[in-house]
Amino acid sequence: MTLQLIPKPEEPASKPAADRAYVRLAAQIQALVAQGEFEAGKRLPAERALAERFDVSRTSLREAIIALELQGVVEVRGGSGIYVCEPKPGIARLPAAQEAGAGPFELLRARCLIESEIAALAATTRNDADLDRIFEALTAMREQMMNKAANEEADRRFHLHIAQSTGNSVLLATVTSMWDQAQGPIWEKIEQHFHTQDLRQASQEDHQRIFSALVAGDAQAARQAMRGHLERVIGEFAQGWR
């Protein structure tokens, strides 16, 4: 009897990178610039109008604008608007969707979902040594309020120590990975436009509420405090351009 080899089923086509919508949107806007619909030296339509035209959220539009700014296609002028730049030879192409990293707002929303539940779990699993580590990071954040880089490093430790206190290495690896992704040119630009000392101060108060909930062992309060903190960050990044 001859054995018939059953052909291996084809791998399903990968899901379109909806999370890379800002890259495709940037390419659409760049194409309109190339076609002359958006003229060099002129201001782009208002964000609301562009978001309605392309049927996207304001946050996706902002990510696309920042991607175009990095390519030298547009210039963001705080308080004035977004202007089309004069064409320049040799401008690097926009990355393909599959090559692009996670958009800042996509990553922040993932953190909001995941880290809120991690904080709730940590409130029931943390021990005194965990609280000491978290408090050290919280103190360093306050002491380094005027030093953005040192403040951000302490911020990172604060969140990683919370994940570590769950005793779950997968959760710690997940939070570490999300923080590692929050870097690169597009992150630098979005921070340049929206990160302020006022945001760092508000974040300090948020972190204090998270820590207090962990000390109290209150899972619901820890969940709410972490969610409120990350929603505040998302909200600040959706404010006016600087």
GIHU-V263685 format. One record per residue. RES is the residue in one letter. PHI is phi in radians with two decimals (none if undefined). PSI is psi as a letter, one per 30 degrees, with the letter a starting at -180 (none if undefined). D_LAST is the distance of its C-alpha to the last C-alpha in whole Angstrom. Layout:
res: (RES;RES)
phi: (PHI;PHI)
psi: (PSI;PSI)
d_last: (D_LAST;D_LAST)
This chain:
res: (M;T;L;Q;L;I;P;K;P;E;E;P;A;S;K;P;A;A;D;R;A;Y;V;R;L;A;A;Q;I;Q;A;L;V;A;Q;G;E;F;E;A;G;K;R;L;P;A;E;R;A;L;A;E;R;F;D;V;S;R;T;S;L;R;E;A;I;I;A;L;E;L;Q;G;V;V;E;V;R;G;G;S;G;I;Y;V;C;E;P;K;P;G;I;A;R;L;P;A;A;Q;E;A;G;A;G;P;F;E;L;L;R;A;R;C;L;I;E;S;E;I;A;A;L;A;A;T;T;R;N;D;A;D;L;D;R;I;F;E;A;L;T;A;M;R;E;Q;M;M;N;K;A;A;N;E;E;A;D;R;R;F;H;L;H;I;A;Q;S;T;G;N;S;V;L;L;A;T;V;T;S;M;W;D;Q;A;Q;G;P;I;W;E;K;I;E;Q;H;F;H;T;Q;D;L;R;Q;A;S;Q;E;D;H;Q;R;I;F;S;A;L;V;A;G;D;A;Q;A;A;R;Q;A;M;R;G;H;L;E;R;V;I;G;E;F;A;Q;G;W;R)
phi: (none;-1.58;-1.33;-1.66;-1.35;-1.41;-1.06;-1.18;-1.05;-1.16;-1.13;-1.07;-1.04;-1.13;-1.15;-0.92;-1.36;-1.04;-1.27;-1.86;-1.00;-1.14;-1.21;-1.15;-1.12;-1.04;-1.12;-1.11;-1.15;-1.09;-1.13;-1.17;-1.12;-1.10;-1.41;1.60;-1.16;-1.86;-1.49;-1.06;1.53;-1.72;-1.42;-1.19;-1.00;-1.03;-0.95;-1.02;-1.14;-1.16;-1.09;-1.21;-1.08;-1.66;0.95;-2.30;-1.34;-1.11;-1.19;-1.09;-1.10;-1.13;-1.08;-1.14;-1.08;-1.15;-1.06;-1.21;-1.10;-1.13;-1.51;1.37;-1.46;-2.30;-2.22;-1.59;-2.01;-0.94;1.42;-2.08;2.51;-2.01;-2.00;-1.36;-1.48;-1.12;-1.02;-2.18;-1.19;1.37;-1.18;-1.11;-1.22;-1.24;-1.18;-1.15;-0.99;-1.28;-1.62;-1.36;-1.37;-1.07;-1.19;-0.94;-1.25;-1.05;-1.17;-1.13;-1.17;-1.12;-1.06;-1.04;-1.20;-1.35;-1.25;-1.12;-1.25;-1.10;-1.09;-1.09;-1.15;-1.05;-1.10;-1.79;-2.05;-1.13;-2.09;-1.10;-1.13;-1.08;-1.09;-1.10;-1.15;-1.14;-1.15;-1.03;-1.17;-1.08;-1.14;-1.10;-1.05;-1.14;-1.21;-1.85;-1.00;-1.56;-1.90;-1.01;-1.13;-1.17;-1.10;-1.19;-1.15;-1.16;-1.03;-1.03;-1.06;-0.98;-1.23;-1.19;-1.15;-1.11;-1.08;-1.08;-1.22;-1.32;1.34;-1.90;-1.16;-1.19;-1.13;-1.11;-1.11;-1.14;-1.15;-1.04;-1.09;-1.13;-1.18;-1.14;-1.34;-1.45;-2.72;1.91;-1.00;-1.19;-1.21;-1.08;-1.19;-1.16;-1.20;-1.05;-1.39;-2.18;-1.45;-2.34;-1.13;-1.08;-1.15;-1.10;-1.16;-1.12;-1.12;-1.05;-1.16;-1.06;-1.12;-1.10;-1.14;-1.08;-1.10;-1.07;-1.16;-1.15;-1.05;-1.32;1.20;-1.71;-1.10;-1.13;-1.14;-1.14;-1.06;-1.14;-1.16;-1.17;-1.10;-1.07;-1.09;-1.26;-1.16;-1.12;-1.06;-1.04;-1.10;-1.14;-1.27;-1.80;-1.41;-1.11;-1.18;-1.94)
psi: (k;k;k;k;k;k;k;k;k;k;k;k;k;k;k;k;i;e;f;g;e;f;e;e;e;e;e;e;e;e;e;e;e;e;f;g;e;j;k;k;f;l;k;l;l;l;e;e;e;e;e;e;e;g;h;l;l;e;e;e;e;e;e;e;e;e;e;e;e;f;f;g;e;l;k;k;j;k;f;e;a;k;k;k;l;k;k;k;k;g;k;k;l;k;k;l;e;f;f;k;l;k;l;e;e;e;e;e;e;e;e;e;e;e;f;e;e;e;e;e;e;e;f;f;f;l;a;e;e;e;e;e;e;e;e;e;e;e;e;e;e;e;f;g;e;f;j;e;e;e;e;e;e;e;e;e;e;e;e;e;e;e;e;e;f;f;g;j;f;e;e;e;e;e;e;e;e;e;e;f;f;i;l;l;e;e;e;e;e;e;e;e;e;f;k;l;e;e;e;e;e;e;e;e;e;e;e;e;e;e;e;e;e;e;e;f;g;j;e;e;e;e;e;e;e;e;e;e;e;e;e;e;e;e;e;e;f;g;a;k;k;none)
d_last: (75;72;69;67;63;61;58;54;52;49;46;44;41;38;36;33;30;28;25;24;24;20;22;25;22;20;24;25;22;23;26;25;24;27;29;27;26;23;23;22;20;19;16;17;18;16;15;18;20;19;20;23;24;24;25;22;20;16;16;18;16;13;15;17;14;13;16;16;14;16;19;18;18;15;12;8;7;4;7;10;10;11;14;17;18;22;24;25;28;28;25;25;26;24;25;28;27;30;28;25;24;23;20;17;18;21;22;20;22;25;25;25;28;30;29;29;33;33;32;35;37;37;37;41;41;40;42;42;41;38;37;37;35;32;33;32;29;28;29;27;24;24;26;23;20;19;20;17;20;23;21;20;24;25;23;25;28;28;27;30;33;32;33;36;37;38;41;40;39;38;35;34;34;32;29;29;29;26;24;25;24;20;20;19;17;15;15;13;11;10;10;8;5;7;9;10;13;13;13;16;18;18;19;22;23;23;25;28;29;29;31;33;34;35;37;39;40;38;37;36;33;32;31;29;28;26;25;24;22;21;20;18;16;16;15;12;11;11;9;7;4;0)
